[in-house]
């Protein structure tokens, strides 16, 4: 076989591999691999109800309602790639690896519930046991947040005069977007704890660089084109930055300083644009982004102090 033909074959294989990898990443961004719901609140000694409701655009969402001693309700929303109980590395995608760090949201939920708060937590669209729907990292999921609020208000056995949000990553994005698009719905909300909200373009860029060396950045142009071709948003638009100005409740941002999957200027920009009253809690411990989501499960004091001070 002549050398020029071998070169063409090699280039064709490399090009096909590049396209296939970009398509796989784009598909993962639009429709993340689901984490199966394999844990439940009763493993943490919590009584709960399985609940089902619809987002405001009609998708079926599944979750848990955990009753508390107080007539105060906290909606807990999860990060992308997780479900309502968290994330198990044994079920992770090869392309979207969290390393060796499981995410245990139920420990934070337990701390809130033991403090007396009722909890509603649920799987976002295309996560856990909820119905399939394209992920928008908040730009679609805000409708899931509003659906959760509709569900609570539909229950005559609940007092919804006092609500709060403890929202993680995509969950924080979704809550912030909902606060902007449906301002009148949040008059009863007392506060928002926004744990590591993210601009998705910055996240994808930082993740590829951290996990695949700077060479991974070569995937971004075609990957984004494929996302757009399949109906997704431009990555630069998938951010709460333009929505935080409409937050009208006391807000606590939380960010791990050692997080390699973001740029710290990103969350600083959210904080700077958010109206008072607000605060920004930097986690100084050397934790990865997935590890940091377990922080309040182990050290709930500042989370509980913030929530109590505004209820």
N, C-alpha and C positions, 0 to 999 in steps of 0.2 A: 504494500500500500504506500503510495507516494506521501512524502512528508506534508505537502500542502493539504492533502485530504485528511490526514490525521489531525492537523491543526484546525481545520474546519469542524471536524467531528467534536474535538475537545471544546472548541468555542461554543458549539451548539448545545453540548451537554451542560456547560457552565451557564449559558443563558437560560436554558430550560430550568435548571436548578434554582437560579436566582428568581425567576418568575414564580416557580412553585413555592419557594419559601416566602416570598412577598405575599402571595395569595393566602397561604396558610396563616400568616400573621394578621393579615387584613380580616380574615374570617374570624379569628380569635378576638379581634377588637370589636367586631360587630355582633358576634354571637359567642361570648365566652363559654368555655367548657364548664358545664354545670358541676358544682360540688353537691354530691348527694346529701340529703338531710339524714344524718346517721346518729345525731345526738339530740337530746331533748331536755327540757327544763327539769323533769323529774329526777334525772341523774344528779342534779344539783340541789335536790330537796325542794323544788319549787312546784306548786300546783299551777296548772295551766289549762287553757282551752285551745283546741285547734280551731282556727278561724279561716274563713275564705271571704274575699270581697273583690270588687272590681276597681281597676284604675279608672280615671275619668275618661279614658279613651276605650274602655270596655274590656281590658285584659283581666283574666282571672289571676288573682294573687293569693298565695297561701301564707299563713303566719301563725303566731301564738299570741294569745292574750293571757297575761300573768297578773291576777288580781293582787292588789296591795291593801294595806290597812288604811291608808290615807285616800281622800277623794282627790287625788292628783295623779295625772297620767303622763308618762314619758314615752314618746315614740322613739325607738332605737332603729336606726337604718345602717345597713352594712356596706362594706367596701365592694368594689368591683371584684369579680372572680370568687367572691365568698357566698355564703348564704346566711340565714338568720342565726345560725349557731357559730359560724366562723368559717374555717378553712383547714383542711387536713392535707398535708403534703403527699400522703399516699395516694390521693386522688387528683393530684395536680397535672396540668398539661406539661409536656416536654418543652414546649416553646415558652410557656409562662410559668417559670419555676419560682417559688418563694424560698428555695433552699431547703433548710431543715426546720423551718419555723412554722408550726401550726398556729392558727389564729383562734383564740377562744373568747368569743364575744359573750358567751353565757356567764362567764365569771364577772364581767362588768354588769351584766343584767342582774345577776344575783345580788351584787352589792347595792344596786339601786332598789331592788325589790325588798331587800332586808331593811332598807331605810324607810320603807312604807309605801313606795310608789308602785302604782300599777304600770305594767309595761305592755305596749303593743310593739311587736317586732315581726317583720315579714320578709319574704323573698322578693326582690325586685324582678321585673320582667326578665325572662331568659336566665334566671338564676334559681337555684334550689328546685322547688316544686311549682313555681309559678309558670304562667303561660309564656310561650315563646313570643319575643318581640325584639326588634333591633335595639341595641344598646346605644345610648347617646351620652353616657357619663353625666347624666343630669338633665340634658336637654329633652329627653323623652321621659325619664324616670320621675320628673317632678309630678307627672300625672299619677304615678303610683303613690307618692306622698299625699297628694290631695285625695286620692281614693281611700287611703288609710284614715284620713281625717273624716271623710264622709262616713266611713264604717263606724267610727267611734260615736259620731253624732247621731247615727241611726239607732243606737242602743239606748233604750229608755232606762236601763238599769245603771247607766253610768252618768256621772257628773263631768261634763267636758268644759267646765268653766275655768279649769286650770290645766294647761297642757305645756309640755316642754319637749325639746328634741335633744337627743344625744346621737350625733350623726357622724359616721366614719367615712372618709374619702369620697367615693361616688355618692354615698348616702348624704354627706354634707353638701356636695354640689347640688344634688337633687332638692334638698330642703331649701337651699339658698335660692335656687331658680324658682321654686314654688312660692317663696316669700315675695319674689319680685312680680311674678305673673298673676298672683292671686292675693294681693295685699290685704283685701278685706277679710280673707279667711283666717288671718293670723292675729286678730285682735285679742284672742283669748290666750295666745301663746306667751309664756312668761320669759323664756330664755332659749338660747341655742348654744350647745357645745359642739363646735365644728372641729373634728379631729382629722387633720391632714387633708383638707380639700385640695384639689389639684387641677392645674391646667393640663389637659391631656397631651397636648403636643410636647410639653416639657417632660411629662412623665414618660412618654414613649421614647423620646430622645435620650433621657437619662437612663432608662432601663436598658436600652440597646447598648449604650456606651458602657454601662457598668457590667452587664452580663456577657456581652459579645465583643468587647474592646471597641475602640472608635470605628473599626471597620463595619460594625453593625449599623452605623448611621447610613451606610449605602443602601439599606433596605427602605428607608423612609420615603423617598420620592415615589417609587412605584407602589409601595404599600398604601400610601395615601390616595394615589390615583385609583387603585382598585376599590378602596373604601368608598370613594366618591362615586365611582361607576356603579357600585351596588346600592347606592342610595343613602350612604352615610353622610355625616357632617364633615366639613373641613376640620382637621385636628385643631387648628388655632381657635376655632369657635367653641370648642368643647371645654369651656372654662367658666367658673362662676365670677370671673373678674368684673364683667360688665353688669352683674346682678347684685353684687354685695352692697351697692349704694342704697338699695331699697330695703335692707334689713332694718326692722323697726323694733327689735327686742335686744336686751343685753346679750352679748355674744362673747364666748370664750373660744379663741382659736388655740389649737394644740398642735405642736410640730416637733418631731424628733430631729435634733441637730445632726445626727449621724446618718440620716436618710440619704442614700446614694441614688434613689430613684426620683429625685426632684431637685430643684434649685431653690434654696431658701429664700431668694428674692421673690419667688412666686407667692408664697403664703404671706410674706411681708406686704406685698402689693394688695392682697385681699384685706389685710388688717388696716392698711393705710386708707383704703377707700370705704371702709365700714363706718357708719355713724356711731357716735358714742351712745350708751356706754359699751365699752369693749375692753378686752384684755387678750394678751398673747402669751401663752405658756410654752416656753422652750423646754423640751426634755433633753437634759444634758447627758444622760446615760448613752453608752455606745451600743445602740440597738439598730437593727435593720428596720426597714419600714414594716414588714410583717410582725416582727417582734414588738414593735412599739404599740401595736393595737392591743396587746395584752397588758399594757401598763396599768390601766385603771382597774383591771381585774385583780391585780396584785397590790396596787396602791390607790384605793378609791377615794382617799381623803379629799383631794382637791376637786375631784368631780362632784362629790357630795356637797362640799362646801359651796361650790358655785350654784348648784341646783337649789339647795336650801335657801341661799341668800336671796334668790329671785322668786321663789314660791312664797 
